């Protein structure tokens, strides 16, 4: 079950444009809460460790990689502006 939830968490992280923005602006709502799906992946990771499920831990690599690809660069410090001589 945890592996299925991990894959379902990774799908909107990897492909946020696949959610249509029609009925109730669901696509915009998803994009607003997209960074928080990383927290869900972390909770699922803790549950997988508690259950000692190797399959679930391996499946949680997908949302972790998708979240890092989307938002990992925002965690790095900004580069200093270049001064031209």
N, C-alpha and C positions, 0 to 999 in steps of 0.2 A: 504494500500500500504506500509506503514512504517513497519507494522508487517511482511509482506512478505520479505521486504528488510532486516529486522533484522534476520530472519531465514536464508536467503541466505548468510548473513555475518557470521552467526554462523557456518554454515556447513563447510567451508574450515578451520575455526579456530579449530573446533573440530576434523576434519578428514583431515589433510593436505595430507596424503598419498593417498587419494582417487583420487586426480587429477593426471592423467597420465603425465609422463615426456617425452612424445614422441613429437609430432608436435610442434616444436619451443621451446622445453624445458619449457613448460608451468608450470609443477610441480615445477621446480627450481625457476622460476620467481615468482610463488605464495609464495614459502617459503621465498624468499627474502623480499617480501612486507608484509608478514604475521603479523609482529608487528604493522604495520600501519593500519590494519583493526580495531584495537582498536579505532583509531581516527575516522574512519568511523562510528563505533558504537556510539561514543560520539556525533557526528554530528546528527545521527539519533535520539539519545536521546533528544537532544535540539529541534529538529523538532517535536518530539512527545509531548514534554512539551508545545511547542507553539500551537500545535493543540489540546492540552488537551485530548489526546487519551490514555485512560487507557489500552486498548488492546495493543497498540504499546509499551507503557512503560513496560508492562508485558512481551512482546515478546523480548524486548531488554535485559532482564535478561539472555537470552541464549548466545548472543555474549559476554556479560560482563563476564559471568562465564567461558566461553571457553577461553577468552583472559587471564583472571586471572589464570586459570589452566595452560596455556602455558607459560606465561611470568611474572606472579605475583611474583614468587620467585626471579626473577632478580632484583626486586625493593627493596628487603630486604637487609640490610647490611650483608656483609660476616662475618662469625663467626671468632673469633680470633683463631689463631693457638694454639694448646695445647702444653704446655711445660711439658715434662716428667721429674719427679724428679730423 
